[in-house]
Amino acid sequence: MRSLVKFFLTALFLFTWLPTAHAQSLQGKTVRMVVAFAAGGPTDVLARLLALKLGEGLGTSVIVENRPGAGGNVGAQAVAKSAPDGQTLLLATISFVINPSLYARAGYDPIKEFTPITMVSSAPYMLLVHPSLPARSVKELVTLAQSQPGKLNYSSSGNGTAAHLAGVLFNTAARVDIAHIPYNSAAPALTALLAGDVSMLFNNPLTASAHIKSGKLRALAVTSAHRSVAAPDVPTLTEAGVPGAEVGSWTALLAPAGINRTLVTRVHSEMSRILGAADVRTQLISDGAEPIGSGPDELAAFLKSEMAKWSVIIAKSGARID
């Protein structure tokens, strides 16, 4: 009888200990943080900062692995197919939830094949217009656009990009018809606006800050729910009279589906510590982004809502990549 009791007590100990042991098994192992874009871009720069800090916290080595291609699909596919052992993570961006509706075959399911860990950061776009446009506010822009359906236009970094879909969302919310002019990247889209070839653009606030200060561009609003730390004097679209057009760039950390919940909690805890550190917060804010650090369940709900939102917007836009 005593040996039977001892057996059950041992089994109970092992049952409660195993998840923690699994969570600690990353110690001394290499963790890959996959970035679905080329090295040197803003997501890559952020990933390298986070990887260094996360490695220190977990007592392991975290390396950044760039897997660019197909607008972010290649990197997401690679992580979806990886073992759920905590050694592969994805630093996702807004394209992660846009691509499944945009591409005929994105090759991954953001909900079924991934486990959310935390929202890392969020940043708005800024509605910019050329100073020759007779609109000094969003209200004046809407009035002008309504008087000239299809005559005004906006540039973007390409069909199906967030900058393109921000315009579709604005058209819908403001009940206007502003034509879309796609370019092959953000730089020529901004150049087109500076040259006056297009009327407006949804762009990163920091990229345009020098042009706003010089008077070459005019900022009418930011697309976030609250004002941007990078441009506190610029109103939100809701404040400017166009609610329902909120959109922005963001980054989130995810793992393959099936990862141990205790390990998710451990990584989330470390990320919360990192995002609360003064040097990391300063870096993010200087880049025009807000540190977030939300929980896994909160991120899961956000991803589902974003998937539903963008599927509707993309259908309205007619954008499709085979």
C-alpha positions as CSV (number, residue, x, y, z in Angstrom):
1,M,0.0,0.0,0.0
2,R,2.8,2.4,0.9
3,S,4.6,1.7,-2.4
4,L,1.3,2.4,-4.3
5,V,0.9,5.8,-2.5
6,K,4.5,6.6,-3.3
7,F,3.9,5.7,-7.0
8,F,0.9,8.1,-7.2
9,L,2.8,10.9,-5.4
10,T,5.7,10.5,-7.8
11,A,3.4,10.5,-10.8
12,L,1.6,13.7,-9.5
13,F,5.0,15.4,-9.0
14,L,6.1,14.6,-12.5
15,F,2.7,15.7,-14.0
16,T,3.0,19.1,-12.4
17,W,6.7,19.5,-13.0
18,L,6.8,18.6,-16.7
19,P,5.4,21.8,-18.2
20,T,7.9,23.9,-16.2
21,A,10.7,21.7,-17.2
22,H,9.7,22.0,-20.8
23,A,9.5,25.8,-20.5
24,Q,13.1,25.8,-19.1
25,S,14.4,23.6,-21.9
26,L,15.2,26.6,-24.1
27,Q,18.2,27.3,-21.8
28,G,21.3,26.8,-23.9
29,K,19.4,26.3,-27.1
30,T,19.2,28.6,-30.1
31,V,15.9,30.3,-30.8
32,R,15.1,31.7,-34.3
33,M,13.1,34.9,-34.6
34,V,11.9,34.9,-38.2
35,V,11.3,38.2,-40.0
36,A,9.4,37.8,-43.2
37,F,11.2,40.7,-44.8
38,A,14.7,41.6,-45.9
39,A,17.4,42.7,-43.5
40,G,17.8,46.4,-42.8
41,G,14.1,47.3,-42.8
42,P,12.2,48.6,-39.7
43,T,10.9,45.1,-38.8
44,D,14.3,43.6,-39.0
45,V,15.9,46.4,-36.9
46,L,13.2,46.0,-34.2
47,A,13.7,42.2,-34.3
48,R,17.4,42.5,-33.6
49,L,16.8,44.7,-30.6
50,L,14.2,42.3,-29.2
51,A,16.3,39.2,-30.0
52,L,19.2,40.5,-27.9
53,K,17.0,41.3,-25.0
54,L,15.0,38.1,-25.2
55,G,18.1,35.9,-25.3
56,E,19.4,37.5,-22.2
57,G,16.1,37.0,-20.4
58,L,15.7,33.4,-21.5
59,G,19.3,32.4,-20.9
60,T,19.8,31.4,-24.5
61,S,20.8,32.7,-27.9
62,V,18.0,34.3,-30.0
63,I,19.0,35.0,-33.6
64,V,17.1,36.8,-36.3
65,E,16.4,34.9,-39.5
66,N,15.3,36.9,-42.5
67,R,12.9,34.9,-44.8
68,P,11.6,37.4,-47.3
69,G,9.3,36.6,-50.2
70,A,5.7,36.8,-51.4
71,G,4.9,39.8,-49.3
72,G,5.7,38.0,-46.1
73,N,4.1,34.6,-46.9
74,V,7.5,32.8,-47.1
75,G,8.5,33.6,-43.6
76,A,5.0,32.9,-42.2
77,Q,4.9,29.5,-43.9
78,A,8.3,28.6,-42.5
79,V,7.2,29.2,-39.0
80,A,3.8,27.5,-39.4
81,K,5.7,24.3,-40.5
82,S,8.2,24.5,-37.6
83,A,8.1,22.3,-34.5
84,P,6.2,23.9,-31.6
85,D,9.1,23.6,-29.3
86,G,9.7,27.3,-28.6
87,Q,12.8,27.5,-30.8
88,T,11.0,29.2,-33.7
89,L,9.1,32.5,-33.4
90,L,7.6,34.9,-35.9
91,L,7.8,38.7,-35.6
92,A,4.6,39.4,-37.7
93,T,3.3,42.6,-39.2
94,I,0.0,43.7,-40.6
95,S,0.6,41.8,-43.8
96,F,0.2,38.6,-41.7
97,V,-3.5,39.1,-41.5
98,I,-4.0,40.8,-44.9
99,N,-2.3,38.2,-47.1
100,P,-4.7,35.3,-46.5
101,S,-7.4,37.4,-48.2
102,L,-5.2,39.0,-50.7
103,Y,-3.3,36.0,-52.1
104,A,-5.0,33.1,-53.8
105,R,-2.6,30.8,-51.9
106,A,-1.0,32.5,-48.9
107,G,0.1,29.1,-47.6
108,Y,-0.7,29.5,-43.9
109,D,-3.6,30.1,-41.6
110,P,-3.0,32.9,-39.0
111,I,-5.5,31.5,-36.5
112,K,-5.1,27.7,-36.8
113,E,-1.4,27.4,-37.4
114,F,0.0,30.0,-34.8
115,T,-0.1,30.7,-31.1
116,P,-0.2,34.4,-30.2
117,I,2.3,35.5,-27.6
118,T,2.2,39.3,-27.5
119,M,1.5,42.5,-29.5
120,V,4.9,44.2,-29.5
121,S,4.2,47.6,-30.9
122,S,1.7,49.7,-32.9
123,A,2.1,52.8,-35.0
124,P,-0.4,54.9,-37.1
125,Y,-0.2,56.0,-40.7
126,M,-0.5,59.7,-41.4
127,L,-2.8,61.2,-44.0
128,L,-0.5,63.5,-46.1
129,V,-1.5,65.9,-48.9
130,H,0.4,68.0,-51.3
131,P,0.3,71.7,-50.3
132,S,-1.1,72.6,-53.7
133,L,-4.3,70.8,-52.7
134,P,-6.9,73.3,-51.4
135,A,-7.6,71.3,-48.3
136,R,-6.2,72.2,-44.9
137,S,-8.3,69.8,-42.9
138,V,-9.9,66.3,-43.4
139,K,-13.3,68.0,-43.6
140,E,-12.1,70.2,-46.5
141,L,-10.6,67.2,-48.2
142,V,-13.8,65.2,-47.9
143,T,-15.8,68.1,-49.3
144,L,-13.4,68.5,-52.2
145,A,-13.4,64.8,-53.0
146,Q,-17.2,64.7,-52.9
147,S,-17.4,67.6,-55.4
148,Q,-14.9,65.8,-57.8
149,P,-15.6,62.0,-57.6
150,G,-12.6,60.1,-59.0
151,K,-10.6,63.2,-59.7
152,L,-8.4,63.1,-56.6
153,N,-5.9,60.3,-56.2
154,Y,-3.5,58.7,-53.6
155,S,-0.3,56.8,-54.0
156,S,0.7,53.6,-52.2
157,S,3.6,51.1,-52.0
158,G,1.6,48.6,-54.1
159,N,-1.7,46.8,-54.6
160,G,-2.9,45.1,-51.4
161,T,-0.4,46.8,-49.1
162,A,-1.6,48.4,-45.9
163,A,-1.1,51.9,-47.4
164,H,-3.4,51.0,-50.3
165,L,-6.1,49.5,-48.1
166,A,-5.9,52.5,-45.7
167,G,-7.2,54.5,-48.7
168,V,-9.9,52.0,-49.4
169,L,-11.0,52.2,-45.7
170,F,-10.9,56.0,-45.9
171,N,-13.0,56.0,-49.1
172,T,-15.6,53.8,-47.4
173,A,-15.7,55.7,-44.1
174,A,-15.8,59.2,-45.7
175,R,-18.1,58.1,-48.6
176,V,-15.7,59.5,-51.2
177,D,-14.1,58.2,-54.4
178,I,-10.4,58.9,-54.3
179,A,-8.5,56.9,-57.0
180,H,-5.6,54.6,-56.1
181,I,-2.2,54.9,-57.9
182,P,0.1,52.0,-56.9
183,Y,3.9,52.2,-56.9
184,N,6.4,49.4,-56.4
185,S,7.5,50.6,-52.9
186,A,7.1,53.3,-50.3
187,A,9.9,55.5,-51.6
188,P,8.5,56.3,-55.1
189,A,5.0,56.6,-53.6
190,L,6.3,59.4,-51.3
191,T,8.3,60.9,-54.2
192,A,5.1,61.1,-56.3
193,L,3.4,63.0,-53.6
194,L,6.3,65.4,-53.1
195,A,6.3,66.1,-56.9
196,G,2.5,66.7,-56.9
197,D,1.8,63.8,-59.2
198,V,-0.8,62.5,-56.7
199,S,-3.0,64.3,-54.2
200,M,-2.4,62.3,-51.0
201,L,-0.7,59.4,-49.3
202,F,-1.0,57.3,-46.1
203,N,2.5,57.1,-44.8
204,N,4.8,56.6,-41.7
205,P,4.8,59.8,-39.7
206,L,8.5,59.8,-39.1
207,T,9.4,59.3,-42.8
208,A,7.5,62.4,-43.7
209,S,8.4,64.6,-40.7
210,A,11.1,66.6,-42.4
211,H,8.9,67.3,-45.4
212,I,6.1,68.4,-43.1
213,K,8.4,70.8,-41.3
214,S,9.7,72.2,-44.6
215,G,6.2,72.8,-45.9
216,K,6.6,70.4,-48.8
217,L,3.7,68.2,-47.4
218,R,0.7,68.9,-45.2
219,A,-0.4,66.5,-42.4
220,L,-4.1,66.3,-42.0
221,A,-4.6,63.4,-39.6
222,V,-3.3,60.1,-38.1
223,T,-5.1,56.9,-38.5
224,S,-4.8,55.6,-35.0
225,A,-7.5,55.6,-32.2
226,H,-5.4,58.1,-30.3
227,R,-2.9,60.7,-31.3
228,S,0.6,59.6,-32.3
229,V,3.6,60.2,-30.0
230,A,5.5,61.2,-33.1
231,A,3.0,63.9,-34.0
232,P,0.9,64.9,-31.0
233,D,-0.5,68.0,-32.6
234,V,-2.1,66.1,-35.5
235,P,-5.7,65.0,-34.9
236,T,-6.9,61.5,-35.4
237,L,-9.3,60.8,-38.3
238,T,-12.1,60.3,-35.8
239,E,-11.4,63.7,-34.2
240,A,-11.3,65.1,-37.8
241,G,-14.8,63.8,-38.5
242,V,-14.1,60.4,-40.2
243,P,-14.6,57.6,-37.7
244,G,-14.3,54.0,-38.7
245,A,-11.1,54.4,-40.7
246,E,-8.6,53.3,-38.0
247,V,-5.5,51.4,-39.4
248,G,-1.9,51.3,-38.6
249,S,1.3,49.2,-38.7
250,W,2.0,46.8,-35.9
251,T,4.3,44.0,-34.9
252,A,3.4,40.9,-32.9
253,L,5.3,37.9,-31.7
254,L,3.8,34.4,-32.4
255,A,4.9,30.8,-32.3
256,P,3.7,27.7,-34.2
257,A,0.4,26.2,-33.0
258,G,0.7,23.5,-30.3
259,I,3.5,25.2,-28.3
260,N,3.4,24.5,-24.5
261,R,1.3,27.1,-22.7
262,T,3.8,27.5,-19.9
263,L,6.5,28.3,-22.4
264,V,4.1,30.9,-24.0
265,T,3.7,32.5,-20.5
266,R,7.4,32.5,-20.0
267,V,8.2,34.2,-23.3
268,H,5.3,36.7,-22.8
269,S,6.6,37.6,-19.3
270,E,10.1,38.3,-20.8
271,M,8.6,40.4,-23.6
272,S,6.6,42.4,-21.1
273,R,9.8,43.1,-19.2
274,I,11.6,44.1,-22.3
275,L,8.9,46.4,-23.6
276,G,8.7,48.1,-20.2
277,A,12.5,48.8,-20.2
278,A,13.3,52.5,-20.6
279,D,15.8,52.0,-23.5
280,V,13.4,49.9,-25.5
281,R,10.5,52.2,-25.0
282,T,12.7,55.2,-26.0
283,Q,13.8,53.4,-29.2
284,L,10.2,52.5,-30.2
285,I,8.9,55.9,-29.4
286,S,11.7,57.5,-31.4
287,D,10.6,55.4,-34.3
288,G,7.0,56.6,-34.0
289,A,5.7,53.4,-32.4
290,E,4.0,52.7,-29.1
291,P,5.1,49.7,-27.0
292,I,2.2,47.4,-26.3
293,G,2.9,44.0,-24.5
294,S,-0.6,42.7,-24.6
295,G,-1.5,39.2,-23.4
296,P,-1.8,36.1,-25.7
297,D,-5.7,36.0,-25.4
298,E,-5.9,39.7,-26.2
299,L,-3.7,39.3,-29.2
300,A,-5.7,36.3,-30.4
301,A,-8.9,38.3,-30.3
302,F,-7.2,41.2,-32.2
303,L,-5.9,38.9,-34.9
304,K,-9.4,37.4,-35.5
305,S,-11.0,40.9,-35.7
306,E,-8.3,42.0,-38.1
307,M,-8.8,39.0,-40.3
308,A,-12.5,39.7,-40.6
309,K,-11.9,43.4,-41.1
310,W,-9.4,43.1,-43.9
311,S,-11.2,40.3,-45.8
312,V,-14.1,42.8,-46.3
313,I,-11.8,45.7,-47.2
314,I,-9.8,43.6,-49.7
315,A,-13.0,42.4,-51.3
316,K,-14.1,46.0,-51.7
317,S,-10.8,47.0,-53.2
318,G,-10.8,44.2,-55.8
319,A,-7.1,43.6,-55.0
320,R,-6.0,40.0,-55.7
321,I,-2.6,38.3,-56.1
322,D,-2.5,34.8,-57.7
